[in-house]
Amino acid sequence: TAAREPLGRAIRAVGRIEVAHHPRLAWVGTGWLVADDVVVTNRHVANEFGRQSGSGFVFKMGTGRTMRASIDFLEEFDRLESRELRLKRILHIEGDRGPDVALLQVETVKGKTQEPIRLFTGAVARERQVAVIGYPAKDSRIPDQQLMQSIFGDVFDKKRLAPGQITGSQPATLFHDCSTLGGNSGSVVLDLESGEALGLHFAGRFLEANFAVPAPLVAERLRNLGRRSEARPVTVVPRPAASPELSAAVSPGSATSLTVTIPIRITVDVGLPGAAPQVSATVAPRPAAPPPAGAGSEDAEEEDFILDTEARAEDYADRTGYDPGFLGEDLEVPLPELSEELAADAVTYEQDGAPDHVLRYQHFSVVMSRSRRLCFYSAVNIDGKNPRRFKRPGWRFDPRIPRELQILEECYGNAPKFARGHMTRREDPIWGSEEEASLGNVDSMHATNVVPQLQVFNAGIWLGLESYALDNAREDDMRISVFTGPFLREDDPVRDGVRIPRSFWKVLAFVHDETGELTATGYTLSQESLLREEEFVFGEHVTKLHETTQVPIARIEQEAGISFGDLAACDPLGEAAEEALPAPLTDFRQIRLTAR
């Protein structure tokens, strides 16, 4: 087929980037030739051993001496040979706001240097057949380790080829569905029709989505070095009919053979005398992806949109917000108090002729951070005996504070962008009379009540905490008060110009049905491991995906910089020592609602 020699050439031009004197890692990702002496990889791969110094780049100090990097164009399954070349110089590491690209100069040795992969320069059609060639590493972040080993044949750290197709594109991002893991960062996304590079893989979410830097952006960086890329336009042909087999002939060359596996087995024989060498690959069935978190919920199939019209500030005059006395007489649960530093950063507005920092809505209140344009917290009263259901309305800005202090777009959108994650859940303030419940529904959709969360994040135990608390609240009332917010840290990562919270906290207060006493429990949930989409060697990382953990309220106060007053004294965990704390929750029955 058309992929004869180009496929064999591409496989030979891909190598594993190895590092000497690194404090933790022996290799850090994948790279491939884009010119005779230039290797392209990802910024986050190169940052493991390189840094900017003045107008250029240098190798970092490692364990006792300067680190050295090389690329091995073999490191293949069942092969002991190596074809390792030194990476002489770091030519370019893109800044954090640019595409995830780095360019490295490789030594040229006669008989060892491979032919570079050409860069595609045209528009890429959806469903175009591609393959990722790289070095997947076992990834401890994957929740289903058995499934990962089944897909990848329990063979890691070796050169692998994973077929798939293009699923979409944007000016700065190419989407594909090839199977990847940590170690695939820097892999080539190869067009199987032409053998040209369509993109530079940089991130992925297991069984969900994969992201690549489009080849034209790589070509632009290469041109900026004063070098000519091997780019040429390619005519996009219609997608062929689906076939369980993918085959390509390889033009004669040296008498060698290499085998690559994942989730296919592919053998390339080059230079067999008197025969037309073939590349054949049988594609293994792709496992079905699990439904996205929250699928099947009321909001799952409803369209996400932003209203063009804006309310007036005076429309909110009748909103009383969170009610501190909601749980009953003599059970005052006031709003949390901000530390002096956070209070100075709170967004204020004019309410009844005086400055105020609490934005009051129907059954809930929000306090906003000026510097982060996100809420410090959202506090809601929930009446479990009088819930109602309404169709999801559109997102809206709050006219009481400037729009520039609210975020409704920027970092939000389809993956790899973020979902708009409610702090007060949409259904929580939808109770009372029909008019009250309708206002609660509409108010929950304000920009002030959302923070950036990854698409698969807000799920599991975390999503059901309020319902579990209602099940255990005093039966004659079924009332709870809930406080939710992000931990806003100075070192939170920046995406699309927005500093993204790495973790979140939640505090629930209610009268326990059995004890008749006020109880309060605290929880945390991290999306940090999901934010680290960059893929290299993650073998030493043990952080699980979206684990909910019950923690002392006192710890939340300390880390978030807020105070719940006397509420912390109603926490069954109290000042529990670290070793006495519950493990991450896998079942609601593990939650401690009373002291032991």
N, C-alpha and C positions, 0 to 999 in steps of 0.2 A: 504494500500500500504506500501512500504518500509519506508515511512516517519512517521509511527505511533508515537511511543513514542519519537523519536528524535525531531520531530517538537514541540511537547508540551514542552519537556525539554528546547529547545532553547528559546521558547517564555518566559518561566518562568525565564530564566537566563539573560534576557536583562532588563536593568533598566535605569532610567533617573538620570543623575548626577546633584545634587542640591548643592547650595553653600549658606552658611550663611555669612553675613557681606560683601558681594561683593558690590562695590559701584553702580553697575548698574543692575546686573542680579540675578535672583533667581535660574536659572538652566542654564547649559552651554553645554549640549550635551548628548550623549548616551554612555553607557558602558556595558560590559557583562563579565560573569565569564569565565576565562580560566583555573582556578584552584580553589580548594575549598575556598581559601581566597584571590584570586587575580582577579582583574577586569582590563580589557584592554580597553583603549580609545585612543583618538588621542592626540598627543603632543600639538596641538593648543588648545585643550579643557583643558588639565591639566595646561597649561601655564596661564589660567585665574585665577587659585588659588594657583599655586605652582611655585617654582623656585629652581634652583640649589644653594646649599650652600656648598662650599668645595667639598668633595667627595660624598655628599648626596644631599637630596632634602628636602625643608621645605615648609610649607604653608605661603603664602604671608600675609602681613598686609592688612586688609580691612578697613571698616569705623569704626575707633575707637578701633578695636581689630583684632586679627588674624582670618583669614577666616577659616571656617570649611566646609568640604565637606561630602556628603553622597550619597547613591544610593538607589532609590526607585524602586523596581522590579515590582510595579504595575503602578500607574498613567495611568489607562486605561479608555477608553470611557465608560461613564455612570456608573462608579464605584467610590465610595467615600473612599474605604479602601486604606491603604498604607502598604507597606512592606519595610520599610526604614532601612538601615543599615549604620553605620558610616564608612567612609573611614579613616582608622587609620593612614596610612602612605603612602607617595609617594615613591614607590620603584624605579621607573626609568622614566625619561623623555628624549626621544631621542634627540640628537643634531640636529641642523637645516639641516645638510647635510645628515642625515639618514632618514629612513622611518618615517612617521607621527604616532608614537607609544608612548604610555605612559602606565605604569603598576602601579596599586594602590592596597594597601592591605586593604581588607575589614574585618570588625569584623565578627566573626562567632558566631551565636546564634542558639542554638538547635531549630529546627522546622522552622527557617526562611531562612537559607542559602539554595540556590538552587544547583542542580547538574551542574557542568561546561559544557560548549560546547566543544566538541572535535575539535581539529585543524587538517585539512586535510594537508597532506604532499606531495602529488604527483603532477603531471602535470595536469592542468585544461584545459579541452577541450572547444572550442568555442561552443556556443549555449547550454551549460549545463543549465538546469533549476534551478533558484535560487530565493531567496527572501531576501529582506533587512528588518530587524526588528529594529525599532528605534523610535525616537520621532521627527517627522518633525514639525518645527515651521513656522509660517507665515513669509514669506521672502519679504521684501519691495523692494529687488533688481529685482524681477521678473517683466518684463515690462507688461505682461498681467495678472493682478491681478484676473480678472474674470475667466480666464482659470485655474489659480492655484486653486482657490476656488472650481471650478467645479470638478477638478481631485481629490482633497483631501476632498471633501464633506464639506468644511468649518469647519473641525474639526482638530485642531492643538494642539500641546504640549502633545499629548497622544500617547500611544504605538500603532504603526501601522505596518502592514505587506504589503510590496509592491512587487509583483512578477515581474520577468523578466528573463533575461538570460545573460550568459557571452558573451561578444562581442570581447574579445581579451585579450592577456596577454603579459607582459614583465617581466624580472627578478624582477623588483622593483615595478611593477604596474599591477593591475588586472582591466579590464574594464568591466562594466556591464551597463544594460539599465533600471534598476529598478527606479521608481519615488522617488526622494529624495528632501528634502528642508533643509534650515538651521535647526539645531537641530539633523539631522541625522548623524552628525559627531560622529564617534565611533560606528556606527551601525554594526551589524554582517551581512555579506553576506553569507547566508546559502544555502548549497546544499540541494535541496528538495528531492533528492534520498536517501541520507544517513543521513541528519540532522547534518552534520559536517560543520564547518566554513571554507569557502574558502578564506575569506578575511575580512579585517577591513576597512569599508568605511571611506573615509576622505574628499572627495570633489566631486562636481558635477556642471554641467552646465545644466540648466533647458531645458528639451526636446532635449538635445544633447549628453551628455556623462557623465559617472560617474566613479570614480576612487576609488580603494581600495588597501590597503597594502596586498600582498599575505600572506596567513596563515603561510607558512614556515618561513617568516621573523618574524612574531609574536612569533612563537615557538622558534626561535633562541634567541630572547630577553628573553623569559621566561627561557630558559635553562641557559642563562648567569646569572640569579639570583640564580642559584643552585637548581632550582625546575624542576620537571618533568612535561611536558605538557601532556594533555590527547590526544596527537596526535597519529593517526594510519593511515596507508595507506588505500585508498579506490579504488576499481576498478571502472573506469569510464565506464558507460554503454552508449550505443547509445541513442541519444535523441529520446524520444517517439514521436509518431505522435501528432501534435498540437491538443489540445482539449480545449473547452471553460470551462471545469471543472477541478479542481485540488482537489483531495481528499486524506486523509490520516487518518488511524485509530490511536487512542491513547490508549496505554496500561493502565490498571486500576491503579488508584492512589487514592489520596484524593478526596472527593466529592466536587469538585469546578468547576467553569466554568469561562472562560474569553472570551471576544469578542474583536477582533481587526479589524479595517477597513482601507483599502486604497490600490489602488483604488478598493479594493475588500472588502467584509465583510466576516470575518472568525470567527467561533465559535468553541472553544475547550471545550468539556465536559470531565472531568476526573473522573473516578471511579463511573460510574453509575452502580448500581448492576443489574446483570442479562442481561446486554446488552454490545455489543461491541461499545465503544464510537467512534465517528467519528469526523474528522476535515474535513469540506468541504468549498471550496472557489470557488466562481464564478468570473472569471477574467473579469473586465470591459474592454471595448475596449480601447486600448492605442491611445491617440490622435496623429495624424500625426505630426511629427516634421517639423518645417518650413525649407525651403531650406537654406543652409549656405549663409552668407552675400556674395554678389558678384556673386552668382550663376547665370549662364546665360551670364556672361561677357566673353570677349574674352579669358581670362586666365583660366576660371573656369574648363574646361575639359582638359587643357594641362598639360602634365607631368612636375613635378618639378625635375630637376636634376642638378648636379654640373659637369662642364666640367673637364676632366682629364688633358687636355692640358692647358698650360699657355702662354699668350702673352708675348712679350718682352717689356721692358720699352720704347725702341725706337719707338715702334709701336704707341705710343701716342704723338709723337712729333708734329703732325699736329692738335691736338685737341686744339681749342681756348677757349672752355668752355663758361661760362656765359658771356653775352655781356651787360655791364652796359648801353650802348646807344641804346639798342634794341627798346625801346618804342618811339624813335624819337629824332630829334634835340632838344637841350636845355632841355632834359628830362633825365638827367643822374641819374640812379638808381644803385649806387655801391653795391658791396657785403657788407653784415653786418660786423661790426668790433667786434672782441672778446674783452672781458675785459682783463686786464693785467694778471689776474690769469688763465683764460682760454687759452689765447695766449701762456702761458708758457707750457700748456699741449697739444698744437696742434702738430700733426704729421707733420714732415718736410721731404722733400726729395730733391734730387739735380735736378735742372732744368736749363739747359744751363749754368752749372758751378756755379750756385748760389743756396743757400737754398730757398725752397719755401714751403708754407703750403697749397696752393690751388691746389687740384687735378682737372685738367680740362678734361672734356669729351665733347662729341658732344652735343652742345646746353645747357650743364649744368655743374656746378662745385660743389665740395664737400670739406668740411673742417672736418678733423677727430680729435677725442680725443684719445690721447695715453693711458690714464689711463682707459678709458671705452671701447676702441676698437670699438666705434660707432661714427657716424658723429655728429658734432655740428649742422651742417645744410647742406642742399642740395639746390642749387639755379638753377632755370631753366627758359629759355625763351621759350614761346609757341607761335607758329604761327598758329592760328586757320583757316587760309585760305588755308594752304597747308599741311593738315595732310595726312599721309599714314598709311597703315596697314601692319604689318609683323607678321609672326609666332613667338611665344615666344621662345627665345633661352635658353641656359643653364646658370646657375650661374657661376661666375668666380671671381678669386682673381685679385687684381691690382698689377702687378709686380713692380710698382714704390715704394711701401712701403712693409715692412716685412709682411709675412703671419700671424705671431703671433700677429699682430696689427689689424687683420681682423677676423670677425666671419661669418662662413658659415654653421657650423654644431653645435656642442655643445648643445645649447638650442633650436635648430630648429628641427622640425619633426612633426609627427602626434600628436594630442591631447593626453596627456595634455601638450606636448611641444608647442612651439610657431611657428607661421607662419613668413616667411620672408616678412616684411612689407616695401614696397618701400617708400622712402621719396619723391624723384621725381618719379611721376607715370610713369610706363613703356611707356604709349602712348604719354607722353608729349614731349619728344625730337624727336619723330618720325615724322619729317617734312622736307621739302626742296626737293632737288633732291633725286633720288632713292638711290644713294650712301650715301648721308648725312643722310637720314632717316634710312638706314640700320645700320649705325654706331650708331645713337641715340638709336635704339632698342637694339643693343648688349651692349652698354655702360651702359644702365639703369640696367643691370643685374649684376653689380659688388657688391661685399660684402660691399663696402664702402657706398652704397646707400640704405642699408636696416637696419632695427632695429627690435627687437623682438616684435611682436604684437600677441595678442590672435586670434585664428582662426576666431572668429565672429566679430572682432573689426572694421576693416577698411571698414566702410559701411555708408549708409545713406547720410545725408547732407554733411558730411566731404568728401566723395568720389566724390561728384558732384560740389564742390566749384569752381574748375577751369573751368568747363563747364559753370557754371552760370556767372562767370566773363567774359568769352569770349562772351557770349550772350549780355553783357552790355558794352563791349569794343567798341572803335571807329570802326564803320562798315567798313570803307575803309581799316583798317589795321587788326583788330581782333588779336591784340597782347597783351599778358600779361606776366609779370614776377612773378614768384612764389618762395617763400622761405619756406622751411619746415624743422622742426627739433624736436628732443625730448627735454624735460626738463630733464637735467641730475642732479639728486639730490643725495646727499651722503647717504640718507636713503632709496634709491630705493631697493626693495626686490631682493634677490639673488635666481636665479633658474638655476640649472645645471651649477653652477660656473660663471654665467653671471648676472651682476646687471641690472635688467629689468626696463626701463623707465616707470613711472606710467602715464605720460601724454605727449601730443605733442602740438606743435604750428604750425601755418601756417600764412603767410603774403602774400597777393596778391596786385600787383600794376598794374594799367592800366589807359589808358586815357578814361574817361567816355564818352559814345556816346552822351549823352544829353548836358552835361556841357562843354565838350571839355577840361576839366581840369584833371590833374593827380590825381587819387584817390588811396588810399591804405587802406586795411581793414585787421584786425587780427582776428584769431580764435584759440580756444583751444579745445582739445578733450582728455578725460581721460579714461584710461582702469583700473583705480585703483580698482573699485568695482568688475571688472572681475578677477583681479589678486587675490583678496581675496576669493579664492575658498573654503577655510576652512568653514565648515558649523556648526554653532551653532545658537545662538539666534541673528537674524539680524533684529528683529522687529523695533529697533530704528534707523536703517540706512535708509536714504532716497535717497542716490545717485542712479541716473538712469544709465542704460546701455548706453554706447557710445553716450553721449550727446555732440553735437557740439554747442559751444557758441561763439558769436561774442564779442570780448573784445578789449579795446584800445591797440594799438601797444606799447604804453608806458609801459603797464603792462607786455607784453611779454618781452620787453627789460629788465625790472627790474628782472623778474623771471628767464630768460634764461641767463642773463649776457652778452648780446650782444647789439649792437647799430645799428639802421637803419638810423642814421643821420637825414637828413631833411625829410625822408619819413614819420616819425611820424606826421609831421605837415599837411600831406595830408589825415589824418585819420578822417572820419566824426564823430567818437566818441570822438576824441581829449582826453581831460582830464576829461571825463564824470565821475560824482560821481557814487559810487557803486549802489545807489538806482535808478539811471537813466539808467543803462545798460540794454540792451535787455535780455529777458529770454532765456534759451536754445532754439535753433532753431528747429522748427518742419516743417517749410516751407521756401523755398528760398526767398519768398516775404517778410519775416521778416528781411532780411539783410538790413542794412543801408549803402547805397552807396554814399549818399550825406548828407551834414549837414542839420539839420532841424532848 
